[in-house]
Amino acid sequence: MTTFASLPLHSALARALTARGYETATPVQAAVLDPLHIGRDLTVSSQTGSGKTIAFGALLAQTLLTEGTPWTRGTRPAALVIVPTRELAQQVREELGWFLQQTGLRLASFTGGTGVSGDLRALHHGVDVAIGTPGRLVDLVKRERLDLGGLRAVVLDEADEMLDLGFRDDLETLLKAAPAERRTVMMSATMPSEIRALARRFQRDAVAIDPRTANGGASPTGPTAHEDISYVANVVAPGEKLPAVVNVLRAFDLQAADEARAIVFGTTREGVAQLHAALVARGFAATVISGDRAQAERDRALEQMRQGQTRILVATNVAARGLHLPDVDLIVHADLPLNAESLAHRSGRTGRAGRKGTAVLIVAAHERRKAERLLAAVNARATWSAAPSADAIATAARQRLITDLLATPDSATGAAPRVSDADVEAVVCQLEAQQTPRQVLSRLIALELGRLPAGERLTPVQSSTGFGREREGRPGPAHSRSDFASKGVLFRINMGAKDKADPRWMLPLICRRGGVTRREVGAIRIGPRDTTFEISGDAARDFALASTQIDPRAPHVRIDRVSAGGQIQTSQPSQTSQSSQPPLPPPQPHRPAPHHKPSGMAAHKPAPHHKPSGMAAHKPAPHHKPSGMAAHKPAPHHKPAPHHKQPAPHHKSKPKRA
């Protein structure tokens, strides 16, 4: 066991840890802060829930700060932290905020989906540690507003996920823009060949660290899921997470003992507040805590849980660690965790002290692949199914009523107050004088059935689409050209050369919208007004369902499936049914203001040498060579299978509207 006092920590960081009550370092923190690793590049494969944010925060301070010398802000950032999603960027910003608060370092986050003007203001005022997503960071570099020439340290957090989402080109752009004499740290849950290749190219004699092994070497055996926690993944239709949470809690309430408790986790404060209000409106005894609540409110909420006044706590990740909670039997992830570390921390609130617990993930159909990656990262095997239906809850409620009626008073699960036999006999005599025993029993049963909790109606979701396919936490092999030619499915996106479409930023957009990785994306062909691309056959159905969800960062971007005959199969959600409508002509692409790229990812301007009017710019390669994104270069001799042939006429002649 290693204490922080024994590690080479800057005094400002030691004070911050003491103020939070942290004394003992986790294995990954102890490993990366080993005095032998000072100044070295590191490739870290850490167990989930290991506290790696604090670990690389300490590395940044170790690299930038000198004990006893106040920090002097320069004109350029001194450190860069690259993360795959804006949610994770915000989480890292908050975590490093308190940890580095006393150092004088100024932090700022830069992510897509927000106005670039705020980023420009932050850079104008000065930033020491820049935290951001690859797309937005590249955009700021190309605008010549983010100068990486002064970087002394670069951290790639969740590097494997960034590669899976198609950000390799952006990562290379950022790493090439940074000085060669810098410290580079890669954090990754898995270490596939692409990560190792990236490390060889952009790191200098890096030390491989894996605290999961006995000697800390780079032979990852993978984290082990908590054996006392059972994982369940409930797949729901788009827009039905709230009713699914309600049904999961109803089913839990009917099956568990009266003292059983549950925590429902959400990602944002606003979402948690809305979820709590919805549960209270449906009769649940629930309380809520989040980071914006006063300490007195949080203490009161926890005391209500301990006293049994409430049985359900709705919370953000603030409840995932550091709080003394009573025994919890059920964890519900209403929103998927941002990363595997968060999944481990959240789920770890149950299954403690020898008690068994259950963690339920509410997974929208388009989030299935992300959920699989999270579960694989913690080596958890989940039971995949649809969420409990209203009919199933009604059946369980009736069975609970029968059990309670047949049980002896001492063993009944209900908590009805004690009454004297004389009172009961007096009521029975009055009822017998007016109705038969069967009539009385029927009336009582009807009254009780009317009081039973009702489940929410859910859209049936087929479980035969590959839910729960076995994955080992490592990326599978890339699909070959022949796989796409024989089994691939063609899709269309309503942006083309006129919108300056570029496969370099189209690929991450496709992955994000469809919940796939780059391995499921085939050739991307940019036309004058739209772009067609291939999705592997095993992922096509899930992709079609996921892509119907409007992306708030790019609400004008529309993805449709192209039939074998070349017709556009409109799949976007609509207020009215379009079952009787003929296929609509391709919509005119949205013309954004000059400073806003149509995909909502301002970072992705086409490279100067790229000619958008050309055809294939993204080709799958059988081996996905790690250097230079060989997997996504065009193969001029390749032609899609006949049923994937791009329908050129549909750009010129528009079908008649009904």
Secondary structure, 3 states (H helix, E strand, C coil): CEEHHHCCCCHHHHHHHHHHCCCEECHHHHHHCCHHHCCCCEEECCCCCCCHHHHHHHHHHHHHCECCECCCCCCCCCEEEECCCHHHHHHHHHHHHHHCHHHCCCEEEECCCCCHHHHHHHHHHCCCEEEECHHHHHHHHHCCCCCCCCCCEEEECCHHHHHHCCCHHHHHHHHHHCCCCCEEEEECCCCCHHHHHHHHHHCCCCEEECCCCCCCCCCCCCCCCCCCEEEEEEEECCCCHHHHHHHHHHHHHHHCCCCCCEEEECCCHHHHHHHHHHHHHCCCCEEEECCCCCHHHHHHHHHHHHHCCCCEEEECHHHCCCCCCCCECEEEECCCCCCHHHHHHHHCCECCCCCCEEEEEEEEHHHHHHHHHHHHHCCCCEEEEECCCHHHHHHHHHHHHHHHHHCCCCCCCCCCCCCCHHHHHHHHHHHHCCCCHHHHHHHHHHHHHHHCCCCCCCCCCCCCCCCCCCCCCCCCCCCCHHHHHHHCEEEEECCCHHHCCCHHHHHHHHHHHHCCCHHHEEEEEECCCCEEEEECHHHHHHHHHHCCCCCCCCCCCCEEEECCCCCEECCCCCCCCCCCCCCCCCCCCCCCCCCCCCCCCCCCCCCCCCCCCCCEEECCCCCCCCHHHHHHCCCCCCCCCHHHCCCHHHHCCCCCCC
